[in-house]
Amino acid sequence: MQPSQQSLPSQPTRSHHASASANVLRFINPPALYDPVPNGYSHVAVVTTPGRIVYAAGQGGENMHGYLPADFAEQVRQAMWNMRIALRAGGADVPDVAKLTVLVVDHSMEKLEIFGAALREMWGDWEPPACTLIPVPRLALDGMLFEIEATAVLPL
């Protein structure tokens, strides 16, 4: 089943989430650093406590039945969908994410463009989180090319 065919609750509006997490999560892109927003992330995420932290473990591109497509772009789309499902299971969603860690097998600029486009599509108008991309030679499963984990912060 493709990500677009899976069922997820409807996406909350930006204003709903902006007001819910505005007191605990703030993003900064210092003017002395290049603008990372076109690449889908922010340089700094500031978390003001008290808050509730949701950790979504690394999600790969396999669907709920364990099928892992060979195509990198398909794995990215599915992994990001899986990340969102995991976040929602913990009561969080995309605008609550403070930090992403991304692992890419045989990283290239082409793969960065694919990931960046998927990230911008999922985040839309919400401020992008801090993000670290780590090139790796291999991931946990044979054929796995992409993995993404998220840390989200919510008000108590």
MIKE-933917 format. One record per residue (C-alpha): residue number from 1; residue in one letter; y, x, z. Coordinates in Angstrom, 1 decimal, padded with zeros to 4 digits. Each point is the difference from the previous one (the first is absolute). Layout:
<recs>
+-----+-----+--------+--------+--------+
|   n | res |     yy |     xx |     zz |
+-----+-----+--------+--------+--------+
| NUM |   a |      Y |      X |      Z |
...
+-----+-----+--------+--------+--------+
</recs>
This chain:
<recs>
+-----+-----+--------+--------+--------+
|   n | res |     yy |     xx |     zz |
+-----+-----+--------+--------+--------+
|   1 |   m |  000.0 |  000.0 |  000.0 |
|   2 |   q |  003.4 |  001.4 | -000.9 |
|   3 |   p |  002.8 |  000.2 |  002.6 |
|   4 |   s |  001.9 | -002.8 | -001.8 |
|   5 |   q | -003.0 | -002.3 |  000.3 |
|   6 |   q | -000.5 |  000.5 |  003.8 |
|   7 |   s |  001.5 | -002.4 |  002.4 |
|   8 |   l |  002.8 |  001.1 |  002.4 |
|   9 |   p |  002.4 | -002.1 |  001.9 |
|  10 |   s |  003.3 | -000.4 | -001.8 |
|  11 |   q |  002.5 |  002.9 |  000.3 |
|  12 |   p |  002.6 | -000.5 |  002.7 |
|  13 |   t |  003.6 |  000.0 | -001.1 |
|  14 |   r |  002.0 |  003.1 |  000.5 |
|  15 |   s |  002.4 | -001.7 |  002.4 |
|  16 |   h | -003.0 | -001.1 |  002.2 |
|  17 |   h | -001.3 |  003.6 |  000.4 |
|  18 |   a |  003.4 |  001.7 |  000.0 |
|  19 |   s |  001.0 | -002.0 |  003.1 |
|  20 |   a | -003.4 |  000.5 |  001.7 |
|  21 |   s | -000.1 |  003.8 | -000.3 |
|  22 |   a |  003.7 |  000.9 | -000.2 |
|  23 |   n |  000.1 |  000.9 |  003.7 |
|  24 |   v | -002.9 |  002.4 | -000.1 |
|  25 |   l | -000.1 |  001.5 | -003.4 |
|  26 |   r |  002.8 |  001.7 | -002.0 |
|  27 |   f | -000.2 |  002.3 | -003.1 |
|  28 |   i |  002.4 |  002.8 | -000.8 |
|  29 |   n |  000.5 |  002.0 | -003.2 |
|  30 |   p |  002.5 |  002.8 |  001.0 |
|  31 |   p |  002.6 |  000.7 | -002.7 |
|  32 |   a | -000.8 |  003.7 |  000.1 |
|  33 |   l | -003.5 | -000.7 | -001.3 |
|  34 |   y | -001.0 | -001.4 | -003.4 |
|  35 |   d | -000.4 | -003.8 | -000.4 |
|  36 |   p | -003.7 | -000.7 |  000.5 |
|  37 |   v |  000.3 | -003.8 | -000.5 |
|  38 |   p | -000.8 |  000.2 | -003.8 |
|  39 |   n | -003.3 |  001.7 |  001.0 |
|  40 |   g | -000.7 | -002.9 |  002.4 |
|  41 |   y |  000.6 |  001.6 |  003.5 |
|  42 |   s |  002.7 |  000.9 |  002.6 |
|  43 |   h |  000.5 |  003.4 |  001.6 |
|  44 |   v |  000.2 | -001.3 |  003.6 |
|  45 |   a | -001.4 | -002.9 |  001.9 |
|  46 |   v |  001.5 | -000.6 |  003.4 |
|  47 |   v | -002.0 | -002.1 |  002.5 |
|  48 |   t |  001.8 | -001.3 |  003.1 |
|  49 |   t | -002.4 | -001.1 |  002.7 |
|  50 |   p | -001.3 | -002.1 |  001.6 |
|  51 |   g | -002.0 | -001.1 | -003.0 |
|  52 |   r | -003.5 | -000.7 | -001.1 |
|  53 |   i | -001.7 |  002.6 | -002.3 |
|  54 |   v | -002.5 | -001.0 | -002.6 |
|  55 |   y | -002.1 |  002.7 | -001.6 |
|  56 |   a | -001.8 | -000.8 | -003.2 |
|  57 |   a | -002.7 |  002.5 | -000.7 |
|  58 |   g | -000.2 |  001.7 | -003.4 |
|  59 |   q | -000.8 | -002.6 | -002.7 |
|  60 |   g | -001.7 |  000.9 | -003.2 |
|  61 |   g | -000.2 | -001.8 | -003.3 |
|  62 |   e | -003.3 | -001.8 |  000.6 |
|  63 |   n |  000.0 | -003.8 |  000.2 |
|  64 |   m | -001.7 | -002.1 |  002.7 |
|  65 |   h | -003.3 |  000.4 | -001.7 |
|  66 |   g |  000.2 |  003.8 | -000.1 |
|  67 |   y |  000.7 |  000.2 | -003.7 |
|  68 |   l |  002.2 |  003.1 | -000.8 |
|  69 |   p |  001.4 |  000.1 | -003.5 |
|  70 |   a |  000.2 |  003.4 | -001.8 |
|  71 |   d |  003.7 | -000.5 | -001.1 |
|  72 |   f |  002.6 |  001.5 |  002.3 |
|  73 |   a |  002.6 | -002.8 | -000.6 |
|  74 |   e | -002.6 | -002.6 |  000.9 |
|  75 |   q | -000.9 |  001.9 |  003.2 |
|  76 |   v |  003.7 |  000.2 |  001.0 |
|  77 |   r |  000.6 | -003.7 | -000.5 |
|  78 |   q | -003.1 | -001.0 |  002.0 |
|  79 |   a |  000.6 |  002.6 |  002.8 |
|  80 |   m |  003.5 | -001.3 |  000.4 |
|  81 |   w | -001.3 | -003.6 |  000.1 |
|  82 |   n | -002.6 |  001.1 |  002.6 |
|  83 |   m |  002.8 |  001.7 |  002.0 |
|  84 |   r |  001.9 | -003.3 |  000.1 |
|  85 |   i | -003.0 | -002.0 |  001.0 |
|  86 |   a | -000.6 |  002.5 |  002.9 |
|  87 |   l |  003.6 | -000.1 |  001.1 |
|  88 |   r |  000.0 | -003.8 |  000.0 |
|  89 |   a | -003.2 |  000.0 |  002.0 |
|  90 |   g |  002.1 |  001.9 |  002.7 |
|  91 |   g |  002.9 | -002.4 | -000.3 |
|  92 |   a |  002.2 |  002.3 | -002.1 |
|  93 |   d |  001.0 |  000.0 | -003.7 |
|  94 |   v |  001.6 |  002.3 | -002.5 |
|  95 |   p |  003.6 |  000.0 |  001.4 |
|  96 |   d | -001.3 |  001.0 |  003.4 |
|  97 |   v | -001.5 |  003.3 | -001.3 |
|  98 |   a |  001.7 |  003.0 |  001.4 |
|  99 |   k | -002.2 |  002.7 | -001.5 |
| 100 |   l | -002.6 |  000.4 | -002.7 |
| 101 |   t | -002.4 |  002.8 | -000.6 |
| 102 |   v | -001.5 |  000.2 | -003.5 |
| 103 |   l | -002.8 |  002.2 | -001.2 |
| 104 |   v | -000.5 |  000.6 | -003.7 |
| 105 |   v | -002.9 |  001.9 | -001.7 |
| 106 |   d |  001.2 |  002.4 | -002.7 |
| 107 |   h |  003.6 | -001.0 |  000.5 |
| 108 |   s |  002.3 |  000.0 | -003.1 |
| 109 |   m |  003.4 | -001.3 | -001.0 |
| 110 |   e | -001.7 | -002.8 | -001.9 |
| 111 |   k | -001.8 | -001.1 |  003.1 |
| 112 |   l |  003.2 |  000.2 |  002.0 |
| 113 |   e |  001.7 | -002.3 | -002.5 |
| 114 |   i | -002.9 | -002.5 |  000.2 |
| 115 |   f |  000.1 |  000.1 |  003.8 |
| 116 |   g |  003.8 | -000.2 |  000.1 |
| 117 |   a |  000.1 | -003.0 | -002.3 |
| 118 |   a | -002.6 | -001.8 |  002.2 |
| 119 |   l |  001.9 |  000.8 |  003.1 |
| 120 |   r |  003.3 | -001.3 | -001.4 |
| 121 |   e | -001.7 | -003.2 | -001.2 |
| 122 |   m | -001.6 | -000.7 |  003.4 |
| 123 |   w |  003.2 |  000.9 |  002.0 |
| 124 |   g |  002.4 | -001.8 | -002.4 |
| 125 |   d |  003.4 | -000.3 |  001.7 |
| 126 |   w | -001.3 |  001.1 |  003.5 |
| 127 |   e |  001.0 |  003.5 |  001.1 |
| 128 |   p | -002.8 |  002.4 | -000.8 |
| 129 |   p | -001.7 |  001.9 |  002.9 |
| 130 |   a | -000.3 |  003.7 |  000.7 |
| 131 |   c | -002.9 |  001.3 | -002.1 |
| 132 |   t | -002.0 |  003.2 | -000.3 |
| 133 |   l | -002.2 |  000.6 | -003.1 |
| 134 |   i | -002.8 |  002.6 |  000.5 |
| 135 |   p | -001.9 |  001.3 | -003.1 |
| 136 |   v | -003.7 |  000.4 |  000.9 |
| 137 |   p | -003.1 |  001.2 | -001.8 |
| 138 |   r | -002.2 | -002.9 |  001.1 |
| 139 |   l |  000.0 | -003.2 |  002.1 |
| 140 |   a | -002.7 | -001.7 |  002.0 |
| 141 |   l | -001.9 | -001.8 | -002.8 |
| 142 |   d | -001.2 |  001.3 | -003.3 |
| 143 |   g |  002.5 | -001.0 | -002.6 |
| 144 |   m |  002.7 | -000.9 |  002.5 |
| 145 |   l |  003.4 |  001.3 | -001.4 |
| 146 |   f |  002.6 | -001.6 |  002.3 |
| 147 |   e |  000.3 | -000.9 |  003.7 |
| 148 |   i |  003.0 | -001.4 |  001.9 |
| 149 |   e |  000.5 | -000.5 |  003.7 |
| 150 |   a |  002.9 | -001.8 |  001.7 |
| 151 |   t |  001.7 | -000.1 |  003.4 |
| 152 |   a |  002.1 | -003.1 |  000.6 |
| 153 |   v |  002.3 | -000.9 |  002.9 |
| 154 |   l |  000.7 | -003.4 |  001.3 |
| 155 |   p |  002.2 | -001.3 |  002.8 |
| 156 |   l | -001.9 | -001.0 |  003.2 |
+-----+-----+--------+--------+--------+
</recs>
